[in-house]
Amino acid sequence: MLDIALLGCGGGMPIPERFLSALLINYRGRKILVDCGEGTQVSMRMLGWGFKSIDIICITHNHGDHIVGLPGLLATIGNSGRTEPLIIVGPEGTNDVMDGLKVIVPYLPYSIKVIENPKDEMKINFQEVLKLNENPLDKKEISMVISTVDLDHSSPCLGYGFYINRRPKFDVDKAITNQVPKLLWNVLQKGENADYKGKTYEPYMVLGRERKGIKLSYITDTRPKDAIIEFIKNSDLFICEGTYGEEKDLDKAIKNKHMTFKEAAQLAYEGKVKELLLTHFSPAMAEPQIYIDNAKKIFKNTVIGYDRFIKSLDFEK
């Protein structure tokens, strides 16, 4: 199961009851944070999900409303007792930004590894990160892969995809038919080959059909582009910016390289996602819910986000 919490849904500047952009992902007790605007720590404290178990921070871009909360958060993570390395992923310029931010938090009890400007095809295996941090996942069931896509904003910007692979179910009849010794079943179920009495046994000999995983896509601070449609294809949840609720603000959206509710909904429709969750609202839009029909008329399963909105995604039965 994958749990997500929108820590902040604002863009530009925080307003009462709405902090700036941040998403927290909880995966089997370990955490991934996407962006870290002002108010991130406050929302996290209110949720009570903990700081120490954040292993990766993904930065969409280096504008202040997405990163200003980082120095304080890094210090808090250190004060929580973390000593394992922490990975920060971001677009071009992230190394320079981190060098600047660390001026006010120069002493941390853990190291930071920055992965800057990953290519579209780059895959980050979350399971390997947890091995590095001595928190390995159970390989028998699932692992997560993180991917990126270049967006169209006023500075280098990345969208993120999170996919939880699900291993095929163990098939006892298949194992018996293939005459696989029982002592090898556990190894093969984990996806590893096994040699026994001069013969090599492979996982396909005991595993059934492939099972669908969980796909989460996060796109913010961009104009619509064709690459996004393919990137979010068949997502279980598509979290997307909706900086402007009304189409009368389309000129502003174009000028500032953001999206309207309608444009986000069109991406969701063309990407055949299951659900659209809108976030990153302009401070001038006090009540985003008023404009939800502008999205729903194109993509019915649209939800308006709010600070500390929580949702769980589970595997299909």
C-alpha positions in Angstrom: 0.0 0.0 0.0 1.1 3.5 -0.8 0.0 6.4 1.3 0.3 10.1 0.2 -0.3 13.3 2.0 -0.4 16.8 0.4 1.5 18.8 3.0 1.0 22.1 1.1 -1.2 23.0 -1.9 -0.1 26.6 -2.5 1.9 28.2 -5.2 3.7 31.6 -5.1 3.2 32.5 -1.4 1.6 30.8 1.6 -1.8 32.0 2.8 -3.7 31.2 6.0 -4.7 27.5 5.9 -2.5 26.8 2.9 1.2 26.1 2.9 3.4 25.9 -0.1 4.1 22.9 -2.3 5.1 19.6 -0.7 4.0 16.0 -1.1 4.8 13.2 1.3 4.8 9.6 0.2 4.8 6.8 2.8 5.8 3.4 1.5 6.0 0.6 4.0 7.2 2.9 6.7 9.8 4.8 4.6 9.2 8.2 3.2 9.8 10.2 0.0 9.2 14.0 0.0 8.5 15.9 -3.2 9.3 19.6 -2.9 9.6 21.5 0.4 7.9 24.8 0.4 7.3 27.0 3.5 5.2 25.2 6.0 6.3 21.7 5.2 7.6 21.0 8.7 4.5 22.3 10.3 2.2 20.0 8.2 4.5 17.1 8.9 4.3 17.7 12.6 0.5 17.9 12.4 0.4 14.6 10.6 2.7 12.9 12.9 4.3 10.7 10.2 7.8 11.4 11.4 11.0 13.0 10.0 13.7 10.4 10.5 12.5 8.0 7.8 12.7 10.4 4.9 15.1 8.7 2.5 14.7 10.7 -0.7 13.7 14.3 -1.4 12.6 15.0 -5.0 12.7 18.6 -6.1 10.6 19.6 -9.1 12.5 22.9 -9.6 14.4 25.5 -7.7 11.9 28.3 -7.2 11.5 29.5 -3.7 8.0 28.3 -3.2 9.2 24.7 -3.7 12.5 24.7 -1.8 12.7 27.4 0.9 11.5 24.9 3.6 14.6 22.6 2.9 17.2 24.1 5.4 14.9 23.8 8.4 13.7 20.4 7.4 17.2 19.0 6.9 18.1 20.3 10.4 15.0 18.7 11.9 15.8 15.4 10.2 19.2 15.5 11.8 17.8 16.3 15.2 15.5 13.3 14.8 18.5 11.0 15.0 19.1 10.2 11.4 22.6 9.2 10.5 21.9 7.3 7.2 22.6 9.1 3.9 19.8 11.1 2.3 19.3 11.5 -1.4 18.1 14.7 -3.1 17.0 14.5 -6.7 16.5 17.7 -8.8 16.9 19.5 -12.1 19.9 21.4 -13.4 21.2 23.8 -10.7 20.3 21.7 -7.7 23.9 21.2 -6.6 24.4 25.0 -6.5 21.1 25.5 -4.7 22.0 22.9 -2.1 25.5 24.4 -1.6 23.8 27.7 -0.8 21.1 26.3 1.5 23.6 24.4 3.5 25.3 27.6 4.5 22.8 27.9 7.3 22.8 24.2 8.1 26.5 23.3 7.8 26.6 20.5 10.4 24.3 17.5 9.7 24.8 14.1 11.2 24.2 12.4 7.8 25.5 12.8 4.3 23.6 14.2 1.3 23.9 12.7 -2.2 22.5 15.0 -4.9 21.4 13.5 -8.2 21.1 16.4 -10.5 19.4 16.6 -13.9 18.5 12.9 -14.3 17.6 11.9 -17.8 14.1 10.9 -18.8 14.9 7.3 -18.9 16.7 7.3 -15.5 15.3 4.9 -13.0 16.0 5.2 -9.3 15.4 2.0 -7.5 14.0 2.9 -4.0 14.8 -0.6 -2.8 18.5 0.0 -3.4 18.3 3.3 -1.5 16.9 1.5 1.5 19.6 -1.1 1.3 22.1 1.7 1.5 20.3 2.9 4.6 20.2 -0.5 6.1 16.4 -0.7 5.7 15.9 -3.3 3.0 12.5 -4.0 1.7 11.2 -7.5 1.5 12.1 -8.4 -2.1 9.6 -11.2 -2.1 6.7 -8.8 -2.9 7.4 -5.4 -4.2 9.9 -2.5 -5.0 9.6 1.0 -6.2 11.1 2.8 -9.2 11.2 6.6 -9.6 11.3 8.1 -13.0 11.4 11.7 -14.3 10.1 13.8 -17.2 11.3 17.3 -18.3 8.6 19.9 -18.0 8.0 23.4 -19.6 8.5 26.0 -16.9 10.5 29.3 -16.5 13.3 27.3 -15.0 14.5 23.7 -15.4 11.7 21.5 -14.0 11.0 17.8 -13.5 7.9 15.8 -13.2 8.1 12.6 -11.1 6.6 9.1 -11.5 6.5 6.5 -8.8 5.8 2.9 -9.7 5.6 0.1 -7.3 6.3 -3.2 -9.0 4.4 -6.2 -7.8 5.9 -9.6 -8.3 3.8 -12.4 -9.8 2.0 -14.7 -7.4 3.7 -17.9 -6.5 2.1 -20.8 -8.4 2.4 -24.1 -6.6 1.0 -26.2 -9.5 3.5 -24.6 -11.8 6.4 -25.3 -9.4 5.3 -29.0 -9.2 4.8 -29.4 -12.9 8.4 -28.0 -13.5 9.7 -30.3 -10.9 11.3 -27.6 -8.8 12.6 -28.8 -5.5 10.7 -27.2 -2.6 13.9 -26.0 -1.0 14.3 -23.6 -3.9 10.8 -22.2 -3.9 11.5 -19.3 -1.6 14.6 -18.2 -3.6 12.8 -18.3 -6.9 9.8 -16.5 -5.6 12.1 -13.6 -4.8 13.1 -13.4 -8.5 16.5 -15.0 -8.2 17.9 -17.9 -10.1 19.1 -21.0 -8.2 21.5 -23.7 -9.1 20.9 -27.2 -7.7 22.5 -30.5 -8.5 23.9 -29.3 -11.8 20.7 -27.6 -13.0 19.7 -23.9 -13.1 16.2 -23.1 -12.0 14.6 -19.7 -12.9 11.8 -17.7 -11.3 9.4 -18.2 -14.2 9.2 -21.9 -13.3 7.3 -21.1 -10.1 5.6 -17.7 -10.8 2.2 -17.0 -12.3 1.1 -14.1 -14.5 2.3 -10.6 -14.0 0.3 -8.4 -11.6 -0.4 -4.7 -12.0 1.5 -2.4 -9.7 0.7 1.0 -8.4 1.5 4.1 -10.4 1.6 7.7 -9.0 2.4 10.7 -11.2 3.3 14.2 -9.9 3.4 17.1 -12.3 3.6 20.7 -11.3 4.8 24.1 -12.6 4.5 23.5 -16.3 2.5 24.2 -19.5 0.8 21.1 -21.0 3.1 19.1 -23.3 2.7 15.8 -25.2 5.4 14.1 -23.2 3.3 14.4 -20.0 0.5 12.4 -21.5 2.7 9.3 -22.1 4.5 9.8 -18.8 1.3 9.7 -16.7 -0.4 7.0 -18.8 -2.7 4.7 -16.7 -1.7 6.3 -13.4 -3.7 5.2 -10.4 -3.4 8.8 -9.2 -2.3 11.8 -11.2 -1.4 14.8 -9.0 -1.2 17.9 -11.1 -1.0 21.7 -10.7 -4.1 23.7 -11.1 -2.7 27.2 -10.6 -5.7 28.9 -12.2 -9.2 27.7 -11.9 -10.9 29.8 -14.6 -10.2 29.8 -18.4 -10.2 33.6 -18.3 -6.8 33.3 -16.7 -5.4 31.3 -19.6 -3.2 34.2 -20.7 -1.7 34.4 -17.2 -1.1 30.6 -17.3 0.7 30.9 -20.6 2.8 33.8 -19.5 3.8 32.3 -16.2 4.1 28.7 -17.6 1.4 27.2 -15.4 -1.9 25.4 -16.1 -5.6 26.0 -15.6 -8.0 23.3 -14.2 -9.3 22.6 -17.7 -5.8 22.0 -19.0 -4.9 19.6 -16.2 -8.1 17.7 -16.7 -7.4 17.4 -20.4 -4.0 15.8 -19.6 -5.8 13.4 -17.2 -8.3 12.5 -19.8 -5.8 11.8 -22.5 -3.5 10.0 -20.1 -6.3 7.6 -19.1 -5.6 8.0 -15.4 -7.9 6.8 -12.7 -8.1 9.9 -10.6 -6.9 13.6 -10.9 -5.9 15.4 -7.7 -5.4 19.2 -8.2 -2.9 21.2 -6.2 -0.6 24.3 -6.4 -3.3 26.9 -6.3 -2.6 30.6 -6.9 -2.8 32.7 -3.7 -5.5 34.7 -5.5 -7.7 31.7 -5.6 -9.0 31.4 -2.0 -11.6 28.7 -2.8 -10.5 26.3 -5.5 -13.5 24.1 -5.0 -15.7 26.8 -6.7 -14.0 26.0 -10.0 -14.0 22.2 -9.9 -16.6 21.9 -12.6 -14.1 23.4 -15.0 -12.1 20.2 -14.6 -15.0 17.8 -14.0 -16.7 18.5 -17.3 -13.5 17.1 -19.0 -12.4 14.6 -16.5 -15.1 13.5 -14.1 -12.9 11.9 -11.4 -11.3 15.1 -10.3 -10.6 16.0 -6.6 -9.5 19.4 -5.2 -6.5 19.0 -2.9 -6.1 20.7 0.4 -3.3 20.8 3.0 -2.9 17.4 4.7 -5.2 15.7 2.3 -4.5 11.9 2.7 -5.1 9.1 0.3 -4.1 5.4 0.2 -3.4 3.5 -3.0 -3.6 -0.3 -3.0 -3.1 -3.1 -5.4 -5.9 -4.4 -7.6 -7.3 -7.6 -6.2 
